[in-house]
Amino acid sequence: MRRLTLMLFQLFLSIFAIYAVLYDVPNEYLFVPLCCLVAMFFLGRHPSASSESSQERILADT
């Protein structure tokens, strides 16, 4: 996946988590926002999500 796609998906997850908290989606234990935040964390840790690894790859090719 491209970096932009991962960032857009993280944005979608954050908007959905905020919506679930504000508009009281039937989740007594706030399970849905918690899952969204955990998924955002793991997407941020994906190798193609960070710009540093792409910079290292460019430097290694030269």
C-alpha positions as CSV (number, residue, x, y, z in Angstrom):
1,M,0.0,0.0,0.0
2,R,1.1,3.5,-0.6
3,R,1.8,5.9,2.2
4,L,-1.0,8.2,1.1
5,T,-3.5,5.4,1.2
6,L,-2.4,4.4,4.8
7,M,-2.7,8.0,5.9
8,L,-6.2,8.4,4.4
9,F,-7.3,5.2,6.1
10,Q,-6.0,6.4,9.4
11,L,-7.9,9.6,8.9
12,F,-11.1,7.6,8.3
13,L,-10.5,5.6,11.4
14,S,-10.0,8.7,13.5
15,I,-13.2,10.3,12.2
16,F,-15.1,7.2,12.8
17,A,-13.8,6.9,16.4
18,I,-14.7,10.5,17.1
19,Y,-18.2,9.9,15.6
20,A,-18.7,6.8,17.7
21,V,-17.8,8.7,20.9
22,L,-19.8,11.8,20.2
23,Y,-23.0,10.3,18.8
24,D,-23.2,7.4,21.2
25,V,-23.2,4.5,18.8
26,P,-24.5,1.6,20.9
27,N,-21.2,0.6,22.5
28,E,-21.4,0.6,26.2
29,Y,-17.7,-0.1,26.7
30,L,-16.4,2.1,23.8
31,F,-15.0,-1.0,22.1
32,V,-15.3,0.4,18.5
33,P,-13.3,3.6,19.2
34,L,-10.7,1.5,21.0
35,C,-10.4,-0.8,18.0
36,C,-10.0,2.2,15.7
37,L,-7.2,3.6,17.8
38,V,-5.4,0.3,18.0
39,A,-5.7,-0.1,14.2
40,M,-4.4,3.4,13.7
41,F,-1.4,2.5,15.9
42,F,-0.6,-0.6,13.9
43,L,-1.0,1.2,10.6
44,G,1.4,3.8,11.7
45,R,4.0,1.1,12.5
46,H,3.7,-0.4,9.0
47,P,7.0,-0.1,7.2
48,S,5.6,1.8,4.2
49,A,3.8,4.3,6.5
50,S,7.0,6.1,7.6
51,S,8.9,8.4,5.4
52,E,12.2,7.5,7.0
53,S,12.3,4.0,5.5
54,S,11.7,5.5,2.0
55,Q,14.5,7.9,2.6
56,E,16.9,5.1,3.6
57,R,15.9,3.1,0.5
58,I,16.7,6.1,-1.7
59,L,20.1,6.6,0.0
60,A,20.9,2.9,-0.4
61,D,20.2,2.9,-4.1
62,T,22.6,5.8,-4.8
